[in-house]
Amino acid sequence: MNKYTIIFIIMLLWFNYLNNPKKLVSESFLSPVTSEFVGSPAGIQADEGALYFYDRALKRITKVDTNGEKQLTFGREGSGPGEFESVVGFWVFEERYMIYDYNAFRFNIYHKDGSPDEDIVINENPVHPDRWPPAYPVSTEALNTSEVLVPSQGKGGSLVAVVNIETDSIQFLGSAVGDYLVGSVDRRDIQGAYAAGEIPDIVDNQVAMGGNQSAVYSFQQITGILEKYDRSGRLLWEKYLKVPAQETMFDQFAEENKKRAGDPEQAPISYHYARDIEVHDDGVAVLLNMPDDDHPLTLVWVPADGGDSKKITYSGITYSHLPRIDQSFSISPCDETIYFVDFYDGIIHKAEWPF
């Protein structure tokens, strides 16, 4: 077998993979109709033998077992110890829980029984301290109760910052796609670009982030490239994850943004190739963005060593029903189950996770 035949076979297998992903069906796991302790789930985190969700209606975190039985609730609305004004992210660690309160720019840490441990208030944006107004980051990802990932938006030629919220130390990772424009771009110029069907320059350095104690992952929203870094900041590998269904997606978004121009009731569509990512010790799952609900939920799984990626699609829930914040899906680390949150109907779905 000559090398050209081998190349042809590899290309044929790759084409077959892209067009014939593993297809699975989700089913309802929890809902306000079937469980009286469920209000309106808005973010989820799976753990060993349990699932946690932030309930935006009841203003608390709820823990359930794999049968959907309530085990614990903690947190409540307010400004006192262990209370929060808004939740845009929460994390389950081995010994403690952590919540990011965006409005208060505070990280609340809890013991495993749900009792408050400590609150860490951040007085300024750690990556952009000179910016006014402060514009605290909406998107963060905690590596542990001391270190969080924050988009650096091109500062110092980087994409991601690892911030120690206890010592204020910062480590920058990645290579910027575009210029660092924070604080120098007029909002009217951004709105004008969307109205003209163009991609605003400020979008160039937007990323989806995730990590653990050994690595940090960064997905470039404008290029579709996933990168893995070790904790020293060294690039280990990068993979291009766009799929054929996304080839004309930005063109479709551009046409829709032109139609929405001037309508205060409709926000422009963001130019993102991914909706969310979740990192595990054995790899990273990327929930891809799609042009519309005619496409099934599509995830790509990339093993930790950067080996062959695998594509999975799910039916039973549509893109328009996913929350616009992070933590729209979560994979159990032990029982081959993936969960999705239906932001509009208040339903948590579950399905088989095949890897």
WOTAFEN-V154504 format. One record per residue. RES is the residue in three letters. OMEGA is omega as a letter, one per 30 degrees, with the letter a starting at -180 (none if undefined). NEAR is the number of other ideal C-beta (glycine too) atoms within 10 Angstrom. Layout:
BEGIN
RES:OMEGA:NEAR, RES:OMEGA:NEAR
END
This chain:
BEGIN
MET:a:6, ASN:a:7, LYS:a:7, TYR:l:8, THR:l:9, ILE:l:10, ILE:l:10, PHE:a:11, ILE:l:11, ILE:l:10, MET:l:10, LEU:l:10, LEU:l:11, TRP:l:11, PHE:a:11, ASN:l:9, TYR:a:15, LEU:a:12, ASN:l:11, ASN:l:9, PRO:l:16, LYS:a:15, LYS:a:11, LEU:a:18, VAL:l:13, SER:l:21, GLU:a:11, SER:l:16, PHE:l:22, LEU:l:24, SER:l:16, PRO:a:16, VAL:a:11, THR:a:11, SER:a:16, GLU:a:8, PHE:l:15, VAL:l:22, GLY:l:17, SER:a:18, PRO:a:27, ALA:l:20, GLY:a:22, ILE:l:21, GLN:l:20, ALA:l:24, ASP:a:15, GLU:l:11, GLY:a:12, ALA:l:15, LEU:l:25, TYR:l:24, PHE:l:26, TYR:a:26, ASP:a:21, ARG:l:18, ALA:a:12, LEU:l:16, LYS:l:17, ARG:l:20, ILE:l:24, THR:l:22, LYS:l:20, VAL:l:20, ASP:a:11, THR:l:16, ASN:l:6, GLY:l:17, GLU:a:10, LYS:l:14, GLN:a:12, LEU:l:15, THR:l:15, PHE:a:20, GLY:l:23, ARG:a:13, GLU:l:12, GLY:a:11, SER:l:12, GLY:l:9, PRO:l:11, GLY:l:19, GLU:a:18, PHE:l:27, GLU:l:14, SER:l:14, VAL:l:24, VAL:l:21, GLY:l:22, PHE:a:23, TRP:l:21, VAL:l:19, PHE:a:14, GLU:a:8, GLU:a:9, ARG:l:15, TYR:a:24, MET:l:20, ILE:l:24, TYR:l:26, ASP:a:21, TYR:a:18, ASN:l:12, ALA:a:17, PHE:a:17, ARG:l:19, PHE:l:24, ASN:a:24, ILE:a:18, TYR:l:21, HIS:a:13, LYS:l:15, ASP:l:8, GLY:l:15, SER:a:10, PRO:l:15, ASP:l:16, GLU:l:12, ASP:l:19, ILE:a:15, VAL:l:11, ILE:a:18, ASN:l:8, GLU:l:14, ASN:a:19, PRO:a:18, VAL:a:20, HIS:a:20, PRO:a:12, ASP:a:9, ARG:l:13, TRP:f:10, PRO:a:6, PRO:l:14, ALA:l:11, TYR:a:20, PRO:l:23, VAL:a:13, SER:l:17, THR:l:20, GLU:a:25, ALA:l:20, LEU:l:23, ASN:a:16, THR:l:20, SER:a:16, GLU:l:20, VAL:l:26, LEU:l:23, VAL:l:21, PRO:l:24, SER:l:26, GLN:l:25, GLY:a:22, LYS:a:17, GLY:a:11, GLY:a:13, SER:l:22, LEU:a:25, VAL:l:26, ALA:l:23, VAL:a:22, VAL:l:24, ASN:a:15, ILE:l:19, GLU:a:11, THR:a:9, ASP:l:11, SER:a:12, ILE:l:17, GLN:a:16, PHE:a:16, LEU:l:23, GLY:l:23, SER:a:13, ALA:l:18, VAL:a:17, GLY:a:15, ASP:l:14, TYR:a:17, LEU:a:17, VAL:l:18, GLY:a:11, SER:a:8, VAL:l:14, ASP:a:8, ARG:l:8, ARG:l:8, ASP:l:12, ILE:l:16, GLN:l:15, GLY:l:13, ALA:l:18, TYR:a:22, ALA:l:15, ALA:a:12, GLY:a:17, GLU:l:14, ILE:l:17, PRO:a:18, ASP:a:15, ILE:a:19, VAL:a:20, ASP:a:21, ASN:l:27, GLN:a:20, VAL:l:26, ALA:a:24, MET:l:25, GLY:a:23, GLY:l:25, ASN:a:15, GLN:a:9, SER:a:11, ALA:l:17, VAL:l:25, TYR:l:26, SER:l:26, PHE:a:25, GLN:a:24, GLN:a:22, ILE:a:17, THR:a:14, GLY:a:19, ILE:l:17, LEU:l:26, GLU:l:21, LYS:l:22, TYR:l:22, ASP:a:12, ARG:l:16, SER:a:7, GLY:a:14, ARG:l:9, LEU:a:13, LEU:l:14, TRP:l:13, GLU:a:16, LYS:l:18, TYR:a:10, LEU:l:20, LYS:l:15, VAL:a:19, PRO:a:9, ALA:a:18, GLN:a:19, GLU:a:10, THR:a:10, MET:a:21, PHE:l:18, ASP:l:11, GLN:l:13, PHE:a:20, ALA:l:17, GLU:l:11, GLU:l:15, ASN:l:23, LYS:a:15, LYS:a:11, ARG:a:15, ALA:l:14, GLY:l:9, ASP:a:9, PRO:a:6, GLU:a:5, GLN:l:12, ALA:l:11, PRO:l:20, ILE:l:18, SER:l:15, TYR:a:20, HIS:l:20, TYR:l:23, ALA:l:21, ARG:a:22, ASP:l:22, ILE:l:24, GLU:a:23, VAL:l:21, HIS:a:16, ASP:a:10, ASP:l:11, GLY:a:20, VAL:l:24, ALA:a:22, VAL:l:25, LEU:a:21, LEU:l:25, ASN:l:25, MET:a:20, PRO:a:18, ASP:a:11, ASP:l:12, ASP:l:9, HIS:l:17, PRO:l:20, LEU:a:27, THR:l:20, LEU:l:26, VAL:l:21, TRP:l:20, VAL:l:21, PRO:a:14, ALA:a:18, ASP:l:11, GLY:a:16, GLY:a:11, ASP:l:12, SER:a:17, LYS:a:17, LYS:a:18, ILE:l:21, THR:a:17, TYR:l:21, SER:a:12, GLY:l:17, ILE:a:25, THR:a:16, TYR:a:19, SER:a:9, HIS:l:17, LEU:l:20, PRO:l:21, ARG:l:10, ILE:l:19, ASP:l:21, GLN:l:22, SER:l:24, PHE:l:26, SER:a:24, ILE:l:19, SER:a:19, PRO:a:14, CYS:a:10, ASP:l:11, GLU:l:12, THR:l:17, ILE:a:24, TYR:l:23, PHE:l:24, VAL:l:27, ASP:a:21, PHE:a:19, TYR:a:11, ASP:l:15, GLY:a:19, ILE:l:24, ILE:l:23, HIS:l:23, LYS:a:20, ALA:l:22, GLU:l:14, TRP:a:19, PRO:a:11, PHE:none:15
END
